[in-house]
């Protein structure tokens, strides 16, 4: 799996987890992310990736600590992937 796919999968899971933790419907998450409900459904199920603007809206929903935690996970995934590609 390349870096883009690893990143995409991590973000998809984080957004879905956030939605479930807050008991939001997919329609409500779509509203919060300023996208259509259909687009959210497709993105949450991995059909398409989240756009940078959608990711920005998601980051604005998080506390500073949650943003830092997510960035740490992104770093771990991408740096770990880069090291594995060397072999």
TORRO-790609 format. One line per field, with one value per residue (C-alpha): x, y, z; residue in three letters. Coordinates in steps of 0.5 Angstrom, whole numbers. Example, Ala and Ser with C-alpha at 12.3 -4.5 7.8 and 13.67 -1.06 7.14 Angstrom:
BEGIN
east = [25, 27] $
north = [-9, -2] $
up = [16, 14] $
lumke = [ALA, SER] $
% end
This chain:
BEGIN
east = [0, 3, 3, -3, -7, -4, -6, -13, -14, -12, -16, -22, -22, -21, -27, -31, -29, -30, -37, -39, -36, -41, -47, -47, -51, -47, -52, -50, -42, -43, -47, -41, -36, -39, -40, -46, -49, -48, -41, -39, -42, -38, -32, -33, -33, -27, -30, -26, -21, -23, -21, -16, -22, -26, -20, -19, -26, -25, -19, -23, -28, -22, -19, -12, -10, -14, -10, -4, -5, -8, -2, 3, -1, 0, 7, 8, 4, 8, 15, 14, 12, 18, 22, 19, 20, 27, 27] $
north = [0, 7, 13, 16, 10, 9, 17, 16, 10, 13, 19, 15, 11, 17, 21, 15, 14, 21, 20, 14, 17, 23, 19, 23, 21, 21, 26, 30, 29, 31, 38, 39, 38, 42, 36, 32, 26, 22, 24, 23, 16, 14, 17, 14, 7, 8, 10, 17, 20, 26, 33, 38, 43, 37, 35, 42, 42, 36, 39, 45, 40, 37, 40, 42, 36, 31, 35, 34, 26, 25, 29, 24, 18, 21, 22, 14, 11, 15, 15, 7, 6, 10, 6, -1, 1, 2, -6] $
up = [0, -2, 3, 0, 1, 8, 9, 6, 10, 17, 15, 13, 20, 24, 21, 22, 29, 31, 28, 32, 38, 38, 35, 29, 23, 16, 14, 20, 19, 12, 14, 19, 13, 8, 3, 1, 5, -1, -2, 5, 5, -1, 2, 9, 5, 2, -5, -6, -1, 3, 0, 3, 5, 8, 12, 14, 17, 20, 24, 26, 29, 34, 40, 40, 43, 38, 32, 35, 37, 29, 27, 31, 28, 21, 22, 25, 19, 14, 17, 18, 11, 8, 13, 10, 3, 4, 4] $
lumke = [UNK, UNK, UNK, UNK, UNK, UNK, UNK, UNK, UNK, UNK, UNK, UNK, UNK, UNK, UNK, UNK, UNK, UNK, UNK, UNK, UNK, UNK, UNK, UNK, UNK, UNK, UNK, UNK, UNK, UNK, UNK, UNK, UNK, UNK, UNK, UNK, UNK, UNK, UNK, UNK, UNK, UNK, UNK, UNK, UNK, UNK, UNK, UNK, UNK, UNK, UNK, UNK, UNK, UNK, UNK, UNK, UNK, UNK, UNK, UNK, UNK, UNK, UNK, UNK, UNK, UNK, UNK, UNK, UNK, UNK, UNK, UNK, UNK, UNK, UNK, UNK, UNK, UNK, UNK, UNK, UNK, UNK, UNK, UNK, UNK, UNK, UNK] $
% end
